[in-house]
Every structure is written in C-alpha cells, then in structure tokens.
Amino acid sequence: MNNNDHKSGSHRNLQRQTEISEEKEQLHARGNEEVPSDEPFDLDELLPVIGEFGRYQKLLLWLICLPACIPCGFCAFNQLFMTDTPEQYWCRVPELENFTTEERRMYAIPMIESDGVESYSKCSRYAVDWKEILNYSDTDTLVPNASWPTEPCLDGWEYNTTVVQSSIVIDFNLVCDYDIYPTLGLVALNTGGPVGVYLFGLLNDRSGRRISYFSCLATLLAGSFITAASTNFWMWAFSRVIVGLTIPAVYQIPFIIALELVGPNYRSFVTVMTCTFYTFGIMMLAGVTYLERDWVGLTLYTSVPFLVYFLYLLVMPESPRWLLMKGKLEQALAILEKMARVNGKQLPESFRKRLQERVLAEKSRTTKRDEPSIGAFDLCKTPNMRLKTILITLNWFANETVYLGLSYYGPSLGENQYLSFFLSSLVEIPSYIICWIIMDRWGRRWPMCLLMILSGISCVATVVLSEDAVTETLILYLLSKSMISASFLIIYPFAGELYPTQVRGVGIGTSSYIGGLGLIVIPFITYLGKENLRLPLVIMGFVSVLGGFTGLRLPETLHHRLPQTLEEGELFGKDWTFDECFRCIPSKKSPAGSYENLSQDPSDPTLELNTGVPVSAGVPATPGSSTEKTPLEVARMRRQSMKRLVRQASTMDTQKTRDGAMQLTYWF
C-alpha cells in the first residue's frame, strides 16, 4: 500500500470512528449508552441519571450519616473532663479527720512560697506523731512549727470539690508524683487510633461498610462501659485504648457511606457538612459536661444513648459501590432501584443489562492485570517528589498536632472551662465557611500557609500578656483555633492534589500516619501547662509558624493540571522559584504534559483531556505522535477520566480504590 492509500484509509477510519463516537454519546445522553463491557464501571456514570443528591441521599445524610458522626466527638473529648484536677488538694491525715477542713490544713500542711505567694503544700505534710501531739497538747493553743520535718502524702489526698466534683484524679489520687497519669491516658487514647483505622479499614473493605460501622460502634460502647466500671487507673487506661481504636473510624465510615452515595458535585458539600455536624457534636458535649459533673455518669451519658444507633441496622444501606466491587449485583441493584424510586427517577434498562457484564469484565481484567506495586518509598526516589512528600508530611504533622493540641487545651483557659471548650468548638464553624470561600479564589497554598502562620502568631503573642489577662488570652486562643481549623481543612485536599493519581492513596496514607504521631506527642506538650499556662501555646505556635513557612515551598495546584504518574509528579512544581512565595493569587498558567485537566472545561469535545491540546476532527494524527488522539479515543478518555479527576471546586474527597470504592484514610 502506497503512502496515499495509507492516508486515505486512515481518513476513512477516522470518519467511521468519529461517527461511532457521536452515536455513543447520543446513547449516553438518553441514559442508554451501549459501552463495551471491557470498560471499567463507575457508579458516577449512573448517579446523574437516578439523582446525585436527591431525596434518598438527603434522608440518608440528615437522618443517618450525620448523626452517626456524633459518637466520635463525644468519646474523643469527654476524657478531658474525666481527668479534671481540683485547684486545691492536700495530704490526708487520718488522725485529724474530726477537725474541720481549714483546721486540718492549718495543723498538718506546711506553707510554701511560689512566685512570692504563700500557699499550702499539695504534696507534703508534717512528719509528726499526731496521736502523741493531740494527747499532750490543747487544740486551742496548737500551732504548727515550721521546723517540723515533712514527708510525702502517705495516706492519700483530700480535695476541694467545689468546682470539680468528681474525676479519675480524685478517685485514683492522680496528683503530685502521679499527675502525669491523666496525660498517659490521652496518649493511650491516641495510640489506639492508627491501629483501629487499619483494623476497621480491613473490615471495611472485606465485610462492608455496615458491618464495619456497627462493629466499630460496639467496640466503642464496650470500651466506654469498661471505662465507667474501672476501679483503678490501669483498667481505665486500657479502656481508653479500646475507645481510641474507634475514634477516627466511627466518624469516617458513615462519612464514606455518604460520599459513595452522592455524585461528585456534592461530595464537597457532604464533607463540609460532616465537619460542621461533628463540631456541633463537640458543642453539645460542652453542655453535657456542664450538667453532669460525675465522671462515671459523664461516661455513660456520652455513650449509652448511642445504643439506639443499632436501630440503623434496619435502615442503613450497604454501599452499592462496595457491593459492585464485590460482585454482589442483586443487592446493589436493589439499593440503586430504591434510590431511583425515592428520588422520582427510573433506573435505565441498559444499566440492568450491562451491569453484570461490566463487573465481570472488570474483575477479569483486574485479576489479569500485572501492575507493579507502589509503596511509600517510591515517593522518595526522586528529589522533587521527595521534597514535596517531606513538606506535605511536615505540614500535616503541624496542622494535626496544633489543631488537636488547641482542642485539648481549651478547657484550661478562661474563667469557665465549660464555656471555653464550647467557644473553642464554636469558632470552627466560621472557619469552615471562610475556608470554603478562599480556596477557590486564592488557591490552596497561600491560604493554608497564611492561616498557619497567623494561628501560630496568635499563640505566641500570649506571652506578652500579663498573668491576669485571662480574657485576652482566651481571645487570642480562639483566633488561633479558628485559623488552624481552616488550615487543617485545606491540607487534606491540597495533599490529595499534590500527590500523583498513581500514588495518591499511598501518599495521603503515609503523610496522615506520620502526622498522626503528633497525637501521641501533644498530650505531653499540654502537660507543660501545669507549670506555665502559656508555654504549650508558645510551643504549638512555633510549630504552626514553622509549618506555614515551609508550606510556601509547595507548588500551587489551583488552575493547574495535576500529575497522574510518579514521573509527572516529579515534573510538577520542579520549576518552582523563590518568587512564587510572594504570589498570593495563583497563576492560571497550566504546566505542559499529560496532567489531569482541572482548569479547562472537560465537556469541551475539542479538548484532549490529557494534554489540553485541541483536537481537530477530521485531521489525522501525525504518524508517530503520542499526543494526538482519535475522536473515539478522546470520547472514551473523557468518559473514563472525568470520574477520576480531582475537582478544583474545593471537592474534599477521599481516595478511591481501583474499583471505585472509597478508602478509609486516617485524618482526625
């Protein structure tokens, strides 16, 4: 065949392929697209037909998924009030029990001077024989002698229960040499988190979302009941590990169910609403702790009501994405038919016919596909990708550590710990709204970094205030908490956009787990506040400022096509210059290369998704060119790629598996 015949044949083939592409797109518009069974199935293709966010999803979200997130906040922060330490406590002296409280302290407790102020010692008493003194002395003339020897509290402590009426500190005598124990309890709670996410993540993928959630809820309730029944500190600490196993997962599983049942256009709304509802739950906890001052009662009031959630077994659906992934076609169809019926839609007949063929073909292709496994070490093989991974992880660590540290530290500030905790939760809500607005205008990098820097400065600025500036310290704290909350909300989608599609799940998982180490460290930082109230704020402020400045080295992702492979990830941001640190408004110039097209309209039929290069219909591709695609390839790429794109409109989504199901990722 000569060269002219070749060109003529290519042109005829191209015209035929264009006709096929147009016919298929018309079928798709009618909801009856006949697509080859070897293409992977994605539920996002069906949701626009039966309703992306119809009545079914709204009922599921408002009545099931959002309320199902409340146990996480309740059981994550009720421990702060279980470990309340009274301001006044002193050594117990059994021989003086018939005396008044003031007399017992006056006779048996030595005076100490701290910062020029004298007060009764909390950890020592006079080492004298009180029986002998009382037998030979008149109590009316008894005066303690400062020269008497002292000894530690050998018979326990007495507590002023005017404000703190009950806590494990009082019941288990966790003061003086044992005052680190409540901090160890927080460490125990946070240590269980990563383990629980891994275990419930496996259960989530193997047995389904429903079984995973109710197993997680049962574990949470069991740990809470053991907490309430604890008779010593170590039993209580063990129960907190059990509760900690469930803290992130009991929030994430209903969140994932909601995400898997709504369309891509509404996942950002679901994400923000879930965060907001979680915050409302913490605000409710402030009211519960104010009304119930007994730590055992508080444990039960923040756990027993959730037994009612087991009624969700009757109404909570399994995720159809998971059912399709597992090949349970009849169950998936039943849920999707019900969804379509409640939404007032009709399930396309072509979907029924093609579903089984598609899923079986996808399974067959997946089992035969021999893809190299990619791990966390692959993120560090090239210099630019290694630097971005380190910076993302550092920023995740700073965000997570400071956010949780400020949450833990809230009750310690202000004149009323219950009001301070309530306000520290309330300020998160406007931060979500601000974050929602600025992300699409100023990008991800500058808002995140600026919020972290300002949050840190607000914390550090507390050192210039006087000791009695309680209200001013609280105001600076609330400003800092609000800004770090917004920053923490940005880091998740920002990291997801920086990591290439090929390693996004691995990258986010690695950064979040390493960042989660801050949850183990932060209780020890807040413990320093026993000696100096502002020292933890200063430490957290420096961490936040450091994270904010280092984050400026990351490339902006707004208006840029994002990398799909590790090779593209190495190129993305490699041309970074120092001048970009001062560019607040991100440039709309997209880097060249085969990146995910996020800045252009994907519905444009003349735009090739992988390169952003317009494709002229009827013009054959240049021989040997790897960038030009035929119209049929463009149409097929458009269908396949649209479901995998990371949306630029603040779509805070979780990473999907290859089968379209969401992954359980540890972020608190």
LINSUL-V450197 format. One record per residue. RES is the residue in three letters. BURIAL is + if it has 16 or more other ideal C-beta (glycine too) atoms within 10 Angstrom, else -. Layout:
# LINSUL-V450197
[[RES/BURIAL] [RES/BURIAL]]
This chain:
# LINSUL-V450197
[[MET/-] [ASN/-] [ASN/-] [ASN/-] [ASP/-] [HIS/-] [LYS/-] [SER/-] [GLY/-] [SER/-] [HIS/-] [ARG/-] [ASN/-] [LEU/+] [GLN/-] [ARG/-] [GLN/+] [THR/+] [GLU/-] [ILE/-] [SER/+] [GLU/-] [GLU/-] [LYS/+] [GLU/-] [GLN/-] [LEU/-] [HIS/+] [ALA/-] [ARG/-] [GLY/+] [ASN/-] [GLU/+] [GLU/-] [VAL/+] [PRO/-] [SER/+] [ASP/-] [GLU/+] [PRO/+] [PHE/+] [ASP/+] [LEU/+] [ASP/+] [GLU/+] [LEU/+] [LEU/+] [PRO/-] [VAL/+] [ILE/+] [GLY/+] [GLU/+] [PHE/+] [GLY/+] [ARG/-] [TYR/+] [GLN/+] [LYS/-] [LEU/-] [LEU/+] [LEU/+] [TRP/-] [LEU/-] [ILE/+] [CYS/+] [LEU/+] [PRO/+] [ALA/+] [CYS/+] [ILE/+] [PRO/+] [CYS/+] [GLY/+] [PHE/+] [CYS/+] [ALA/+] [PHE/+] [ASN/+] [GLN/+] [LEU/+] [PHE/+] [MET/+] [THR/+] [ASP/+] [THR/+] [PRO/+] [GLU/-] [GLN/+] [TYR/+] [TRP/+] [CYS/+] [ARG/+] [VAL/+] [PRO/-] [GLU/+] [LEU/+] [GLU/-] [ASN/-] [PHE/+] [THR/-] [THR/-] [GLU/-] [GLU/-] [ARG/+] [ARG/+] [MET/+] [TYR/+] [ALA/+] [ILE/+] [PRO/+] [MET/-] [ILE/-] [GLU/-] [SER/-] [ASP/-] [GLY/-] [VAL/-] [GLU/-] [SER/-] [TYR/+] [SER/+] [LYS/+] [CYS/+] [SER/+] [ARG/+] [TYR/+] [ALA/-] [VAL/+] [ASP/-] [TRP/+] [LYS/-] [GLU/-] [ILE/+] [LEU/+] [ASN/-] [TYR/-] [SER/-] [ASP/-] [THR/-] [ASP/-] [THR/-] [LEU/-] [VAL/-] [PRO/-] [ASN/-] [ALA/-] [SER/-] [TRP/-] [PRO/-] [THR/+] [GLU/-] [PRO/-] [CYS/+] [LEU/-] [ASP/-] [GLY/-] [TRP/+] [GLU/+] [TYR/+] [ASN/-] [THR/-] [THR/-] [VAL/-] [VAL/+] [GLN/-] [SER/+] [SER/+] [ILE/+] [VAL/+] [ILE/+] [ASP/+] [PHE/+] [ASN/+] [LEU/+] [VAL/+] [CYS/-] [ASP/-] [TYR/-] [ASP/-] [ILE/-] [TYR/+] [PRO/+] [THR/+] [LEU/+] [GLY/+] [LEU/+] [VAL/+] [ALA/+] [LEU/+] [ASN/+] [THR/+] [GLY/+] [GLY/+] [PRO/+] [VAL/-] [GLY/+] [VAL/+] [TYR/+] [LEU/+] [PHE/+] [GLY/+] [LEU/-] [LEU/+] [ASN/+] [ASP/+] [ARG/-] [SER/-] [GLY/+] [ARG/+] [ARG/+] [ILE/-] [SER/+] [TYR/+] [PHE/+] [SER/+] [CYS/+] [LEU/+] [ALA/-] [THR/+] [LEU/+] [LEU/+] [ALA/-] [GLY/+] [SER/+] [PHE/+] [ILE/+] [THR/+] [ALA/+] [ALA/-] [SER/+] [THR/-] [ASN/-] [PHE/+] [TRP/-] [MET/-] [TRP/+] [ALA/+] [PHE/-] [SER/+] [ARG/+] [VAL/+] [ILE/+] [VAL/+] [GLY/+] [LEU/+] [THR/+] [ILE/+] [PRO/+] [ALA/+] [VAL/+] [TYR/+] [GLN/+] [ILE/+] [PRO/+] [PHE/+] [ILE/+] [ILE/+] [ALA/+] [LEU/+] [GLU/+] [LEU/+] [VAL/+] [GLY/+] [PRO/+] [ASN/-] [TYR/+] [ARG/+] [SER/+] [PHE/+] [VAL/+] [THR/+] [VAL/+] [MET/+] [THR/+] [CYS/+] [THR/-] [PHE/+] [TYR/+] [THR/+] [PHE/+] [GLY/+] [ILE/+] [MET/+] [MET/+] [LEU/+] [ALA/+] [GLY/-] [VAL/+] [THR/+] [TYR/-] [LEU/-] [GLU/+] [ARG/+] [ASP/-] [TRP/+] [VAL/+] [GLY/-] [LEU/+] [THR/+] [LEU/+] [TYR/+] [THR/+] [SER/+] [VAL/-] [PRO/-] [PHE/+] [LEU/-] [VAL/-] [TYR/+] [PHE/-] [LEU/-] [TYR/+] [LEU/-] [LEU/-] [VAL/-] [MET/+] [PRO/+] [GLU/+] [SER/+] [PRO/+] [ARG/+] [TRP/+] [LEU/+] [LEU/+] [MET/+] [LYS/+] [GLY/-] [LYS/+] [LEU/-] [GLU/-] [GLN/+] [ALA/+] [LEU/+] [ALA/-] [ILE/+] [LEU/+] [GLU/-] [LYS/-] [MET/+] [ALA/+] [ARG/-] [VAL/+] [ASN/+] [GLY/-] [LYS/+] [GLN/-] [LEU/+] [PRO/+] [GLU/-] [SER/+] [PHE/+] [ARG/-] [LYS/-] [ARG/+] [LEU/+] [GLN/-] [GLU/-] [ARG/+] [VAL/+] [LEU/-] [ALA/+] [GLU/+] [LYS/-] [SER/-] [ARG/-] [THR/-] [THR/-] [LYS/-] [ARG/-] [ASP/-] [GLU/-] [PRO/-] [SER/-] [ILE/-] [GLY/-] [ALA/-] [PHE/-] [ASP/+] [LEU/+] [CYS/-] [LYS/-] [THR/+] [PRO/-] [ASN/+] [MET/+] [ARG/-] [LEU/+] [LYS/+] [THR/+] [ILE/+] [LEU/+] [ILE/+] [THR/+] [LEU/+] [ASN/+] [TRP/+] [PHE/+] [ALA/+] [ASN/+] [GLU/+] [THR/+] [VAL/+] [TYR/+] [LEU/+] [GLY/+] [LEU/+] [SER/+] [TYR/+] [TYR/+] [GLY/+] [PRO/+] [SER/+] [LEU/+] [GLY/+] [GLU/-] [ASN/-] [GLN/+] [TYR/+] [LEU/-] [SER/+] [PHE/+] [PHE/+] [LEU/+] [SER/+] [SER/+] [LEU/+] [VAL/+] [GLU/+] [ILE/+] [PRO/-] [SER/+] [TYR/+] [ILE/-] [ILE/+] [CYS/+] [TRP/+] [ILE/-] [ILE/+] [MET/+] [ASP/-] [ARG/-] [TRP/+] [GLY/+] [ARG/+] [ARG/+] [TRP/+] [PRO/+] [MET/+] [CYS/+] [LEU/+] [LEU/+] [MET/+] [ILE/+] [LEU/+] [SER/+] [GLY/+] [ILE/+] [SER/+] [CYS/+] [VAL/+] [ALA/+] [THR/+] [VAL/-] [VAL/-] [LEU/-] [SER/-] [GLU/-] [ASP/-] [ALA/-] [VAL/-] [THR/-] [GLU/-] [THR/+] [LEU/+] [ILE/+] [LEU/+] [TYR/+] [LEU/+] [LEU/+] [SER/+] [LYS/+] [SER/+] [MET/+] [ILE/+] [SER/+] [ALA/+] [SER/+] [PHE/+] [LEU/+] [ILE/+] [ILE/+] [TYR/+] [PRO/+] [PHE/+] [ALA/+] [GLY/+] [GLU/+] [LEU/+] [TYR/+] [PRO/+] [THR/+] [GLN/+] [VAL/+] [ARG/+] [GLY/+] [VAL/+] [GLY/+] [ILE/+] [GLY/+] [THR/+] [SER/+] [SER/+] [TYR/+] [ILE/+] [GLY/+] [GLY/+] [LEU/-] [GLY/+] [LEU/+] [ILE/+] [VAL/-] [ILE/+] [PRO/+] [PHE/-] [ILE/+] [THR/+] [TYR/+] [LEU/-] [GLY/+] [LYS/-] [GLU/-] [ASN/-] [LEU/+] [ARG/+] [LEU/+] [PRO/+] [LEU/+] [VAL/+] [ILE/+] [MET/+] [GLY/+] [PHE/-] [VAL/+] [SER/+] [VAL/+] [LEU/+] [GLY/+] [GLY/+] [PHE/-] [THR/+] [GLY/+] [LEU/+] [ARG/+] [LEU/+] [PRO/+] [GLU/+] [THR/+] [LEU/+] [HIS/-] [HIS/+] [ARG/+] [LEU/+] [PRO/+] [GLN/+] [THR/-] [LEU/+] [GLU/-] [GLU/+] [GLY/+] [GLU/+] [LEU/+] [PHE/+] [GLY/+] [LYS/-] [ASP/-] [TRP/+] [THR/-] [PHE/-] [ASP/-] [GLU/+] [CYS/-] [PHE/-] [ARG/-] [CYS/-] [ILE/-] [PRO/+] [SER/-] [LYS/-] [LYS/-] [SER/+] [PRO/+] [ALA/-] [GLY/+] [SER/+] [TYR/+] [GLU/+] [ASN/+] [LEU/+] [SER/+] [GLN/-] [ASP/-] [PRO/-] [SER/-] [ASP/-] [PRO/-] [THR/-] [LEU/+] [GLU/+] [LEU/+] [ASN/+] [THR/+] [GLY/+] [VAL/-] [PRO/-] [VAL/+] [SER/-] [ALA/-] [GLY/-] [VAL/-] [PRO/-] [ALA/-] [THR/-] [PRO/-] [GLY/-] [SER/-] [SER/-] [THR/-] [GLU/+] [LYS/+] [THR/+] [PRO/+] [LEU/+] [GLU/+] [VAL/+] [ALA/+] [ARG/+] [MET/-] [ARG/+] [ARG/+] [GLN/-] [SER/+] [MET/+] [LYS/-] [ARG/-] [LEU/+] [VAL/+] [ARG/-] [GLN/+] [ALA/-] [SER/+] [THR/+] [MET/+] [ASP/+] [THR/+] [GLN/+] [LYS/+] [THR/-] [ARG/-] [ASP/+] [GLY/+] [ALA/+] [MET/+] [GLN/+] [LEU/+] [THR/+] [TYR/+] [TRP/+] [PHE/+]]
